[in-house]
Amino acid sequence: GLTVKGRAAGVLQDAESYQRLLDLVAQAEAEEGIRQGLEDARKGRTRPAEEFFAEFEGRHGLSR
């Protein structure tokens, strides 16, 4: 790591390692989104898709 006045200021790593890190973060975010969606479904925090799309289209001036 690179330091400035004894404090961490940066990290130098190869592009392949950095890409692996980005991929791991993306995977963790996707898994958390899925976990939250499943929890919402278990707790009944859902609504019919038709209801959502009707509201969305009305809010944005869209029509089918």
Rosetta blueprint (number, residue, H / E / L):
1 G L
2 L E
3 T E
4 V E
5 K L
6 G L
7 R E
8 A E
9 A E
10 G E
11 V L
12 L L
13 Q L
14 D L
15 A H
16 E H
17 S H
18 Y H
19 Q H
20 R H
21 L H
22 L H
23 D H
24 L H
25 V H
26 A H
27 Q H
28 A H
29 E H
30 A H
31 E H
32 E H
33 G H
34 I H
35 R H
36 Q H
37 G H
38 L H
39 E H
40 D H
41 A H
42 R H
43 K L
44 G L
45 R L
46 T L
47 R L
48 P L
49 A H
50 E H
51 E H
52 F H
53 F H
54 A H
55 E H
56 F H
57 E H
58 G H
59 R H
60 H L
61 G L
62 L L
63 S L
64 R L
